[in-house]
Amino acid sequence: MNNPSTAISAESQGSPGPFYGRAVPGRGERLIIGVAGGTGSGKTTVARKLRQSFPPNVVQLIPQDSYYRDQTHIPFEERLKTNYDHPLAFDNDLLIEHLDALMQGEAVEQPVYSFITHTRAQETRRLMPSQILVVEGILVLEDARLRERMDIKIYVQTDADVRFVRRLRRDLVERGRSVDAVIEQYLGVVRPMHMQFIEPTKRYADVIVPEGGDNVVAIDLLCSKIHSILEHPETRQPSSMPAGTGME
């Protein structure tokens, strides 16, 4: 890696839309931002706040969760054993195909994944090309093919206990799982996979954001950098990221 990661650790309170009412330069330019981090780290919140910080239709969110492999050919009982935190669980070939098409200005049909049936749904979601593509997921920095397509690579870092509580709440409410099932999965799969595959991808990040979407200063700095890249495309290299308040 050519440059050390920038850790943006300042936090503050304020409105999350520094560029919402401003014209976005470089309409012919498109860029891809990767947002990674452990389960419950706040990476989705970071991605959403980046979208909210720009005018409507400028930012398209692309969750890696939508690209879990199709398992319709596998019996339901076997699907329950799926390790969703392993790199091989994702259909990155399709994700890359879709990113390349969106960068060429073409619409794509994004899969819709059901965590109730543990496979893809029959319907798809039509994604229209946007100026800024934000790819968000636990392992978006693990695949070198994805990394080389990204203009900015972000890793969201949050304490493990906070991440577990967030995952517990999400799985109970959104995915219909029991407390015992969530705990068993976390100890048997999620935590070991985080240590083996997810945490190591932090070394590929240009920017490390502690505490996710609550780090308003980090969001504002990222928006400023995105705006700068669109205005001055020659600054697209990751090494051009400005230094933050500390280094990792």
C-alpha positions as CSV (number, residue, x, y, z in Angstrom):
1,M,0.0,0.0,0.0
2,N,1.4,3.4,-1.0
3,N,-0.1,5.5,1.8
4,P,-1.0,4.9,5.5
5,S,-4.6,5.0,6.4
6,T,-6.0,8.2,7.7
7,A,-7.9,7.8,11.0
8,I,-10.6,10.5,11.3
9,S,-11.5,10.5,15.0
10,A,-13.1,13.9,15.7
11,E,-16.8,13.9,16.5
12,S,-19.3,16.7,16.6
13,Q,-23.0,17.4,16.2
14,G,-24.5,19.2,13.2
15,S,-26.5,18.8,10.0
16,P,-25.2,16.1,7.8
17,G,-25.6,17.8,4.4
18,P,-22.8,20.2,3.6
19,F,-23.3,19.9,-0.2
20,Y,-27.0,19.1,-0.3
21,G,-28.0,22.4,-1.7
22,R,-25.0,23.0,-3.9
23,A,-24.4,22.1,-7.6
24,V,-22.2,19.0,-8.0
25,P,-19.3,19.6,-10.4
26,G,-18.0,17.3,-13.1
27,R,-21.2,15.8,-14.4
28,G,-19.3,13.6,-16.8
29,E,-17.3,12.1,-13.9
30,R,-18.3,9.0,-11.9
31,L,-16.6,7.5,-8.9
32,I,-16.9,4.5,-6.6
33,I,-16.6,4.7,-2.9
34,G,-16.2,1.5,-0.8
35,V,-17.4,1.4,2.8
36,A,-16.4,-1.6,4.8
37,G,-16.4,-2.6,8.5
38,G,-17.6,-5.3,10.8
39,T,-21.2,-6.2,11.4
40,G,-22.9,-3.5,13.3
41,S,-20.0,-1.1,12.9
42,G,-22.2,1.7,11.4
43,K,-21.0,1.4,7.8
44,T,-24.5,1.5,6.5
45,T,-25.2,4.7,8.4
46,V,-22.0,6.2,7.0
47,A,-23.1,5.3,3.5
48,R,-26.6,6.7,4.0
49,K,-25.2,10.0,5.4
50,L,-22.9,10.3,2.4
51,R,-26.0,10.0,0.2
52,Q,-27.9,12.5,2.3
53,S,-25.1,15.0,2.0
54,F,-25.6,15.4,-1.8
55,P,-28.5,16.4,-4.0
56,P,-31.1,13.7,-4.8
57,N,-30.1,11.1,-7.4
58,V,-26.3,12.0,-7.2
59,V,-25.4,9.0,-4.9
60,Q,-26.5,5.4,-5.5
61,L,-26.1,3.0,-2.5
62,I,-25.1,-0.6,-3.4
63,P,-25.2,-3.0,-0.5
64,Q,-23.0,-6.0,-0.8
65,D,-25.7,-7.9,1.1
66,S,-27.7,-7.9,-2.1
67,Y,-25.0,-10.0,-3.8
68,Y,-25.1,-13.1,-1.6
69,R,-25.0,-16.1,-3.9
70,D,-28.3,-17.6,-5.1
71,Q,-29.2,-20.7,-3.1
72,T,-32.5,-21.7,-4.6
73,H,-30.9,-25.1,-5.6
74,I,-30.0,-25.9,-2.0
75,P,-32.6,-27.4,0.5
76,F,-33.8,-24.9,3.1
77,E,-32.2,-26.8,6.0
78,E,-28.8,-26.5,4.3
79,R,-29.2,-22.8,3.6
80,L,-29.5,-22.3,7.4
81,K,-25.9,-23.3,7.7
82,T,-24.7,-20.6,5.3
83,N,-21.7,-18.7,6.5
84,Y,-22.6,-15.2,5.5
85,D,-19.3,-13.7,6.8
86,H,-17.0,-15.7,4.5
87,P,-15.8,-14.1,1.2
88,L,-17.1,-17.0,-0.8
89,A,-20.7,-16.2,0.3
90,F,-20.7,-13.3,-2.1
91,D,-21.2,-13.2,-5.9
92,N,-18.5,-10.6,-6.5
93,D,-18.4,-11.4,-10.2
94,L,-22.0,-10.1,-10.5
95,L,-21.3,-7.1,-8.3
96,I,-18.3,-6.2,-10.4
97,E,-20.3,-6.7,-13.6
98,H,-22.9,-4.3,-12.3
99,L,-20.4,-1.7,-11.1
100,D,-18.8,-1.7,-14.5
101,A,-22.2,-1.3,-16.2
102,L,-23.2,1.5,-13.9
103,M,-19.9,3.3,-14.5
104,Q,-20.7,3.1,-18.3
105,G,-24.1,4.7,-17.7
106,E,-26.1,1.6,-18.0
107,A,-28.9,0.5,-15.6
108,V,-28.7,-2.9,-13.9
109,E,-31.1,-5.4,-12.2
110,Q,-29.8,-5.8,-8.7
111,P,-30.7,-9.1,-6.8
112,V,-33.0,-8.9,-3.8
113,Y,-31.8,-11.3,-1.0
114,S,-34.1,-12.7,1.6
115,F,-32.7,-13.5,5.0
116,I,-35.9,-15.3,5.8
117,T,-35.7,-17.8,3.0
118,H,-31.9,-17.5,2.8
119,T,-31.7,-17.1,-0.9
120,R,-32.5,-14.5,-3.6
121,A,-36.1,-13.4,-4.2
122,Q,-37.7,-13.7,-7.6
123,E,-37.9,-9.9,-8.0
124,T,-35.0,-7.6,-8.7
125,R,-34.4,-3.9,-8.0
126,R,-33.5,-1.7,-10.9
127,L,-30.5,0.5,-10.3
128,M,-30.0,3.6,-12.4
129,P,-26.5,5.0,-13.0
130,S,-25.5,7.8,-10.7
131,Q,-22.5,10.1,-10.4
132,I,-21.4,8.5,-7.1
133,L,-21.6,4.8,-6.4
134,V,-21.2,3.8,-2.7
135,V,-20.6,0.1,-2.3
136,E,-21.1,-0.9,1.4
137,G,-20.6,-4.2,3.1
138,I,-18.4,-6.2,5.5
139,L,-16.1,-7.5,2.8
140,V,-16.0,-4.9,0.0
141,L,-12.3,-4.3,0.6
142,E,-11.4,-8.0,0.6
143,D,-11.6,-8.5,-3.1
144,A,-8.7,-6.8,-5.0
145,R,-10.9,-6.5,-8.1
146,L,-13.4,-4.3,-6.1
147,R,-10.6,-2.3,-4.4
148,E,-9.0,-1.4,-7.7
149,R,-12.3,0.1,-8.9
150,M,-12.7,2.3,-5.8
151,D,-11.6,6.0,-5.7
152,I,-12.0,6.1,-1.9
153,K,-11.8,3.1,0.4
154,I,-13.3,3.6,3.9
155,Y,-13.2,1.3,6.9
156,V,-15.6,2.0,9.8
157,Q,-14.2,0.9,13.1
158,T,-16.4,0.4,16.2
159,D,-15.9,-1.6,19.5
160,A,-16.9,-5.2,19.3
161,D,-19.5,-5.0,22.1
162,V,-21.3,-2.2,20.4
163,R,-21.3,-4.1,17.1
164,F,-22.7,-7.2,18.8
165,V,-25.6,-5.3,20.4
166,R,-26.5,-3.7,17.1
167,R,-26.4,-7.0,15.3
168,L,-28.6,-8.6,18.0
169,R,-31.2,-5.9,17.6
170,R,-31.1,-6.1,13.8
171,D,-31.4,-9.8,13.6
172,L,-34.3,-10.0,16.1
173,V,-36.3,-7.2,14.4
174,E,-35.4,-7.5,10.7
175,R,-34.5,-11.1,10.2
176,G,-36.8,-12.9,12.6
177,R,-34.1,-14.8,14.6
178,S,-34.0,-15.8,18.2
179,V,-31.6,-14.5,20.8
180,D,-30.0,-17.9,21.2
181,A,-29.6,-18.3,17.4
182,V,-27.9,-14.9,17.1
183,I,-25.5,-15.5,20.0
184,E,-24.6,-19.0,18.6
185,Q,-24.0,-17.6,15.2
186,Y,-21.9,-14.7,16.5
187,L,-19.6,-16.8,18.6
188,G,-19.3,-19.7,16.1
189,V,-19.1,-17.8,12.8
190,V,-19.3,-14.0,13.0
191,R,-16.5,-13.3,15.4
192,P,-14.0,-15.8,14.0
193,M,-14.7,-14.5,10.4
194,H,-14.3,-10.9,11.5
195,M,-10.9,-11.7,12.9
196,Q,-9.8,-13.8,9.9
197,F,-11.3,-11.8,7.0
198,I,-12.9,-8.5,7.9
199,E,-10.5,-6.8,10.3
200,P,-7.5,-7.4,8.2
201,T,-9.0,-5.5,5.3
202,K,-8.5,-2.3,7.4
203,R,-5.0,-2.1,6.0
204,Y,-6.4,-1.4,2.5
205,A,-8.5,1.6,3.7
206,D,-7.6,5.1,2.8
207,V,-9.7,6.4,5.7
208,I,-10.6,4.8,9.0
209,V,-13.8,6.3,10.6
210,P,-14.3,5.5,14.2
211,E,-17.9,5.2,15.5
212,G,-19.5,5.2,12.1
213,G,-22.3,7.7,11.2
214,D,-22.0,9.5,14.6
215,N,-18.7,10.9,13.4
216,V,-20.1,14.0,11.8
217,V,-16.7,15.6,11.2
218,A,-15.5,12.5,9.3
219,I,-18.6,12.6,7.1
220,D,-18.0,16.3,6.3
221,L,-14.4,15.7,5.4
222,L,-15.3,12.8,3.2
223,C,-17.9,14.9,1.4
224,S,-15.4,17.6,0.9
225,K,-13.0,15.1,-0.7
226,I,-15.7,13.6,-2.9
227,H,-16.6,17.1,-4.1
228,S,-12.9,17.8,-4.8
229,I,-12.4,14.7,-6.9
230,L,-15.5,15.5,-9.0
231,E,-14.2,19.0,-9.5
232,H,-10.6,17.9,-10.1
233,P,-10.6,14.4,-11.6
234,E,-6.8,14.3,-11.6
235,T,-6.9,13.9,-7.8
236,R,-8.6,10.5,-8.0
237,Q,-5.6,8.6,-6.7
238,P,-6.1,7.2,-3.2
239,S,-2.8,8.8,-2.1
240,S,-4.4,12.2,-2.5
241,M,-6.6,11.7,0.6
242,P,-6.0,14.5,3.0
243,A,-4.4,13.7,6.4
244,G,-6.8,13.4,9.3
245,T,-6.4,13.9,13.0
246,G,-4.3,10.8,13.4
247,M,-2.6,7.9,11.7
248,E,-3.0,4.1,12.0
